[in-house]
């Protein structure tokens, strides 16, 4: 999974990031340096990516379970032409 950017985030996630940066600035009592800002952003993006990956893996597992538990159609018959070459054996 590629790294998230601020444009990929939802509005609420962007607001949460801004809130975290403001809290960091308030805790320091001064403007944050670039490295401090980047560290806060990276930590938040890592957390978001972990959450999204967890949701994606749950969705994949559910899809796999649904595929396994799917019952084949009783009205379907085997199609022999699907397994034979149209020009015959050579």
PyMOL commands that set and color helices and strands:
alter all, ss='L'
color gray80, all
select helices_A, chain A and resi 6-8+11-28+34-69+80-82
alter helices_A, ss='H'
color red, helices_A
deselect
rebuild
show_as cartoon
